[in-house]
Amino acid sequence: MTSKSVTVRFAPSPTGSLHVGNIRAALFNYLYAKRNGGRFMLRLDDTDDERSTQEYALGIEIDLTWLGLTHDLFARQSDRIAEYDAAAEKLKASGRLYPCYETANELERRRKRQLAMKKPPVYDRAALKLTDDEKRAFEAEGRKPHWRFKLSDEDTSFDDLIHGPTRIDPRSLSDPVLIREDGRYLYTLPSVVDDVEFGITHVIRGADHVTNTGVQVQITRALGATPPIFAHYSLLLAEDGAPLSKRKDADFTIAALRHSGLEPMAVNALLARLGTSDPVEAVLMLDELAHGFDISHLGRADIRFDPLDLAKMNATLLHKMPYDDVKARLAAKHCDLGEIFWETVQPNLGLFDDVELWANVVNGPVTPVIEDAGFAVTAASMLPPEPWNIDTWSVWTNEVKAKTGAKGRALFMPLRLALTGLDHGPELKNLLLLIGRERALARLSGSSL
Ligand code: GLU
């Protein structure tokens, strides 16, 4: 296969919000496509019209756009029911899709009996033995069939890009229901039909889908097609080892991360490398991340998500960002005070929005904190005349030190508190230049400016 033909897809069901767990499917597929010069498809698996909503679908697109994971192809399963009907007819005609009339209660009772007899709770295929008369009798009662795919006994193996050769024994599985009694498709068949019809070459998804893969390989073959290549990555767990679930971990939704002011590349850079054999690095561009992405480096062990890692990654990225890349963003916040300002405050940023605080320290008004007015007045009187340069700070503080005898923290902290109103912040030798003589004088004398 040439690399040109690579086509992958991210196939979320719009029944919830994307979070750091399920967004990995989008990220890995996107990076795989870019790395191989292929195409990335967004497919909304929305055949469950009770649980799917427009709002979630829109949210998914907003999240992907924010992360920069733009798609080359798009499909919505609810537009493609005719294709699934055609595939279902084909499977019915070949005897692989058969009607079943058991109610959920009946199935549950059967399952319990099997378990009590220490048998695996696999569907017993009783429906295959129904005569036409029996089926008609059920229908006359008002029962509608659900439809199961008849698994064949052959071993369904595939060569997983992460796990290597993988074997699913179909005899341990129940024939899967593909169509519910209300006529709606479950995800399994539409997914196969779409993967075949859109020429999906690789299916990269979570390890929770391995069993589905065995089933879907059989369905693909039953439809006369060749299965794609599969890769099942380990799932991301919360810090306590529990699965990341939509409801419990609302803070970890992509929308919540966006609203908290994180950089989208912090999310991409961390998630692309967590659980791989490659070091987690602050990578500024998706292209660069794609270039270094090797799916076979994803490991098999569980992966924990620690939100602190994301905060750290965010800070590291900000500390690397060149001024030209942030100039427009600074201007939009009325914080573009020039390249020196950016480089001065950059090491102090945890979030980009923190620049507002430092722009305010420069431009004021700042309420100075003065503990020893005498010391501040002396220091003010020694401020060198302008023009100032990068040495002004040390020239000045050396003089203040000689005059007052204060040194170290006792010298610098009162100056910082007076000049910025804060006990921490960027290097004062740069900050002093940005604050300028007029504001420095005012603040040292206790006035807000
Ligand atoms: N809609 C499925 C899911 O969200 C897609 C799984 C797949 O990649 O095939 O789990």
Boltz pocket constraint, residues with backbone or C-beta under 6 A from the ligand:
constraints:
  - pocket:
      binder: B
      contacts: [[A, 9], [A, 11], [A, 12], [A, 13], [A, 45], [A, 187], [A, 191], [A, 204], [A, 205], [A, 209]]
      max_distance: 6.0
